[in-house]
Amino acid sequence: MYGFAKKERDNIRRDELKVFKQAAKELLALSDEQIEKLITVGGLTEVEL
């Protein structure tokens, strides 16, 4: 996934929205332990604001 400034691009396409929703569903189903393991092995990157 990526972020973009609104001025750089219009809204996401419907096919992209479908993929993002599926990814969110899968991520929300993970346990804290699974998330920590994915971060440790590089499968997920934690982004701090």
C-alpha positions, -999 to +999 in steps of 0.1 A: +000+000+000+010+035-005-001+070+004-004+099-020-012+136-017-047+144-029-033+169-054-011+142-070-039+118-079-077+115-079-095+090-057-086+054-058-102+032-084-129+006-075-106-023-081-080-007-058-107-002-031-116-038-033-080-049-028-076-025+001-107-037+018-096-073+015-061-064+029-077-046+058-099-076+066-069-099+066-048-075+087-075-070+113-078-107+117-042-110+128-033-114+165-008-091+181+018-119+181+013-125+144+017-087+137+049-086+158+063-116+139+056-100+105+072-068+116+103-087+129+108-106+096+101-076+074+066-087+062+051-055+077+067-021+083+055+000+112+050+036+103+052+062+130+036+096+125 
